[in-house]
Each structure stands twice: as C-alpha cells, then as structure tokens.
Amino acid sequence: MLRKKLTLLAACAALALSTNVALAQTKVLKFVSWQKDERGVGDWWASVIKAFEEAHPGVKIEWTKVERGAYADTMTTLFAGGTPPDIVHLASFEFQKFADAGWLDNLDPYIKESKLDLNGWAGQDTCVWNGETVCTMMLYFGYFLAYNDDLLKKEGLSVPKNYAEFLEAAKKTTKDTNGDGIMDQYGTGHETRGGGGQYMSEMMNYTLDAGGRWTDDKGKVSINTPQMVEGLSRWKTVVKNSLTPRDLSAGEVRQLFADGKIALKMDGPWLWPIIQKGKAKDQIKTAMVPFDPPVGGSSNVLAIPSDISEANKKLVWDFIKLATSDKFQATYATLGASPPPSPRADVTAAKAENPNFDLLVQATQAASKAKVDRIPKGLEIQFNEFSKMIMEESQRMIIQDLDPKTVAATMQQKAETLQKQ
C-alpha cells in the first residue's frame, strides 16, 4: 500500500512538473481592447486571435476588455507605468499622444521588410506622426442615411436630398403621437450626452455641409467663418427645437431609430446590424446622406509599443500582418459589416449578406475624397480638450440661446489657445 502511495505521489509530482514546464514555455501577449464584446467586430478580432495562435504554437493572446469611457486613461496608466499591452489597440483620435510621448514603435522597418502594401489603404495617412508610421488603420468610415419610409410617407414626404428638405422632413415627423403633451417621435436622432468626440461628430453633419471646417489644410484654426456660423445655426435649430431626442447616448438613439421612433438617422456602417434587430427593420431603407460631404473619418488603429522585447515586437507585427492580410480584410467586411480599409479585399460575400454594402463603400469613398476626418489637423494632441470645449460651447449656445456668430468667435479663441499649449 505504501509503495502504491509513493508511486502515485511521484506520478503527480511528475505531472505537476511537466505542467509547470509547459506553462513556462507558453509566451503570453497582452491585448487590451474596448471592442471585445461588440457584435460583429468582436467576433472578427476573436477569429484573428485564433488564427494567430494556431500559426504560433506556444504563444497565447490574453485578451482583456476595458470600457471605452475609461480606455484612454487606462492605457495611459499602463504605458506610463512601463507595462503596456503587447498589442496596442487605440482610437484614431487618441494614439497621437502616445506617439508624441515616444511610446509607439516606428513601423516603417517592419513594413519595408515584410513588403506590406498599404497603397490606397483608407485613412493610413493619419498613422504618420513626425514622419514615421506608428500604426496601421483598421477602419475608415463614411456616414449614410437610414430613413423610416413609413413615417415619411405618412407626411407625404420623399427622401430628403439637401438640408432644406431634411429640415422640413425632421419638423413634420417630430410629433406627440399619443396626445400626452410629450414628444415621442422625432425627425432625426443625435447623441447629445456623452463624450465630446461623438458630440462633435454629430454636429459635423451640419458644419461640413455648410462648408465649415475646424482647421484648414495647414492646421490653422478656421472656426470663426460664415460657413461655420451657418453650420452652428443648423445644429442649434435641430437641437433647440427638439427635432432630436435630448440627453441620450449614441446607443440609445440608435435603438430608438431601429424601433421606429425616429424618422431620419445619419450614421456609420455599425448602424445596420442594430437595425436588423429593431422593431421597425421592415420600414427602414437607406440612401446617401442629404449633405455634402458626408461625415467620415478614421476609427481605430493597431500599433507596437516601443518598450517591449524585440521578440515580442516581431510577434506583434505578425499579428498586425495577419489582421491586414487579404483574407482577414475580406472577413472584416462580412463580420464587421463595414468596408475594410484595404482596397484589395474581396467584399463579394459582404455584398451578398448586406444589400447596402455598395452604399457603405460609396459613403466611405465620398468622405475620404473630401479628406474628412473627425480629428482636426493641427489639433491632434489637443483633441480631447478641443472636442470637450466644442461640446460645452455648443451646449451653452442652445441653453442660453446665444448667437452662433458669437459662439464661433469664442470657439476660435479657445481653440487657438489650446493649440499654443
């Protein structure tokens, strides 16, 4: 009996030793993202991770989610503390601070050695910082128009083709449908609660169509112009007259539209999967936005931290190469329901699954051709502070009923001050 116990203990010890050795031989790459649980794009990331691990035996990716609202602060803390994730995933409006601090590696040598072709890659120019490529763009988008055909037809309206027609349609479809004195159907829908970046993007539907830009091609602040004043006036008209629900998040507004409570919604490709699960999905149709150019811009990037081992850098580059490969750019189109940045991606399957895919491509190309981006040139480093200021001054304009001309002058002065910091 004693001999059997000793034999069993020896076997357990050997198993534990072999397990510890196996664990010691497993290399772990840390990957932090806010998109882990997102329908579609989260599935795509999971597929890339699976393929990477299969191609690299003994290497595992530890994938952790951090909420979008706390993301920039969390990543800053990790980098400042010398413990950055190996695979760096950042929004395209926040990577600049990390690059400026020297925290992101120069990808040009990797690109050259691997012969990665980024010609025509949508939004890739945004990833060049101080003359070096510090990231790869993972999404550039353009807004399209989704509309509730039933709500428009009830008012004898056709699909709007310009701002005047859009405003008329928004006014006629904003209603108290049950007679309780409270609006419960809206002409359009914009997020008016949340971060400055999204708030500013919603406003840009109107400022871009009016010909306004936050900065010019050289990065000089250009807010105090007749075009921007007109754009701000349009935004004030829509929000102050409650043609959009107020104090709702982007997700809440999208759900209201999908459920038939909003007539017109301008948004990116991520709106389509939400529509498919809504109560009004059979009433909703799509078209190009009635504004020119459409809102568009870069979304998120992949990068390599400068402060990790060379071995890990090579592995992370392998991950980036996989994510940017023709195969996974094609599956991004299907799983992510969005036009991929690669001009070579085969989107045949995506077109078969999504009847609006050609429209998404058209909107993306229109925004890209007009060089539209949510991140104003010359204010990249100050973007968070700038977008917060724009939101606060716009809210003040609406609450205090201020003249948009005065507001534009205030924004100009504050933006110039930020730019000099």
Beta strands, then each sheet from edge to edge (+ up, - down):
strand 1: 27-33
strand 2: 59-65
strand 3: 88-91
strand 4: 128-129
strand 5: 132-133
strand 6: 136-137
strand 7: 140-142
strand 8: 144-148
strand 9: 186-188
strand 10: 262-267
strand 11: 284-287
strand 12: 296-298
strand 13: 300-303
sheet 1: 1+ 2+
sheet 2: 3+ 13- 6+
sheet 3: 4+ 5-
sheet 4: 7+ 12-
sheet 5: 9+ 10+ 8- 11+
end
